[in-house]
Each structure stands twice: as C-alpha cells, then as structure tokens.
Amino acid sequence: MTLYAMTFRAMGCQIHAQLEAGVEGHAVLSQLPAKVEAMEARLSRFRPDSELMQLNKRAGEWVKVSTTLLEVIQAAKHAAQLTNGLFNPLVLPAMLANGYDRSFEQIALPLTTAHVPAGDWQGIELRRSAREVRIPPSSALDLGGIAKGWAAEKLADELAQTGACLVNMGGDMVARGAPQGWQGWQVEVSDPFNDAPLVSLWLKDTAIATSGSDFRQWATQAGKTYHHIVNPQTGCPAATNVLMASVVHPHAPTAEAYAKAVILQGAEAGLSWLSQQWHAEGLVVQDDGKVLATANFVLSHNERLSS
C-alpha cells in the first residue's frame, strides 16, 4: 500500500487529500478537482449562476433542488437547531451589508450599509421526498462553512471505499480509517498568532473544524475592521474574546457549526456549552493568547495545554 496525496484550490480554500491505496490511488485522487467543481457550481454564493443563488432569487417560493443542495441545506438547518440559532444559514444579507459581497481575496475597502439581522432559520422548509425547498421571503442562504464541512465528509466517505484517507478543506478535516501501523491520521492545530503548531492529535473516523475571527478580516470605507463571523441576532461581526476555535465531532458540518457557536458565546461560556453537546470536544485561543479546552479534549488527546 502507498500513501498518495493531492493539493488544489477550490471553494475559496486550499484542499489537501491523502489516501492509502494500491496502484489505483493516483487515479482515484485525480477525480477530486472535478467533483469539488461540481459541488461549488451548486453551493457557491460567489457565483451568480450557482444553484444556491438561483434559489435565493426565488425566496418565498417552493423550488426543486439537486440532492447536493438539499443535503447541505438539511445539514445547515440541523446545525441551526443544534446551536439554537447561533449558527444561522440565513446570514447572507448580513454578510453583504458588512461588505463581504465577493470572495475574500477580492475585498478592498468595501462600502457597508446598516446591519441586517439574519432571517428566521425555522422558516426554512423542506419537502425531502420531492426535493423541494422554500426559504422565507426576503431572506437568502449562505452555506459557506457548512458546505465545506459537508464536502469534506462526502469526499472522505467516497475515498474510504478505496482506503484510509484524510481530507482537509481549509481547516475542516475528515478522517476515515488509519494508515497501516498508525493509530489514526496525525493533524495539527496552528497557533493563530504565529502559525506554529499549537496541538497535535490523532483523527480516526471523525472530523475537526477550525474557525476564527482572525482569518478573514477587512477594513471598511468607514475605517472599521470587520470579520466574517457574524452574530445572526444583530448582523454585526461577533464581539468575542475568541480568536480561534477548533471542534472535534463525528459529523463535519456539526463540528463547523459548533466552532462558530463557541466563538459567538465567548471562550468560557462557549466551552461550557460545547462540553454538554453529544460527542463534542474542542479548544479555543483567546485574543489575549490564552488557550482553553474542554476536559474531554485534554483527556482524549492527552495534551497539556498551557496559557
């Protein structure tokens, strides 16, 4: 068996995949860019002709959607339910009002407008058997991180039919199985202050998602600094002492939503809440550099975290 690897850029992030396989490994990995392109064509809010943006144009109507879009919207609504609305997929109008109206690398001193709270996520309606979706009138979906987590999990499940694998989509990592002779896939969480390894852990048949208010920041024409973690209740960039949160959970989209929920609640309240969630564990880095973690994260990964 050989360990194959591939790196490419898509969905606004760097994607890295590793697969343990026989001679077919290279051919299997070479199919990934086309698969991700097909996902992005359906899920991107930065493509006016994407299936997602066509759905947003028809807010208030029942719309027939693809299996891909239906599954991601289902995952997003479930995540909103699990976080009691701290994660809210109807946050797109708020993102646009804050100047995040194009892919991050293209943002340059945007003009912002009055803050717009997110719509009521409970108003997202699904007819699963008919593959139909209706979102509330005057609302719009931004599937962003949930789509990344879903895509990473989908790709990992497909690769796992060939062999043990690890898929990393911009910090959302999904592991399936373990390379021969290893207890899992060794991954690192980086310190947001200096990009040095902060903690190393082994992943096997689980996922980790990392989100942070430090990564996507931009200056506005009004001279303010905004970031992409939005409080759905206010439409404002989250006021939080958490610079970065990493969450381990068996379900990648849930890990992604939980990381954002922790950031919104602040370090201590967020970790206290996280420790009560099924099969969840994680750590945060505060804006003062202090590192905190749930007790089960420290125990399960045998890490000594110091502030």
Secondary structure, DSSP 4 states (H G I P E B T S, - for coil): -EEEEEEEEETTEEEEEEEEESTTHHHHHTTHHHHHHHHHHHH-SS-TTSHHHHHHHTTTS-EE--HHHHHHHHHHHHHHHHTTTSS-TT-HHHHHHTT--S-GGG--S----S------GGG-EEETTTTEEEPPTT-----HHHHHHHHHHHHHHHHTTTS-EEEEETTEEEEES--TTSSSEEEEEEPTTT--EEEEEEESSEEEEEEETTTSEEE-TTS-EEES-B-TTT-SBP--SEEEEEEEESSHHHHHHHHHHHHHH-HHHHHHHHTTSTT-EEEEEETTS-EEE-HHHHHHHT-----
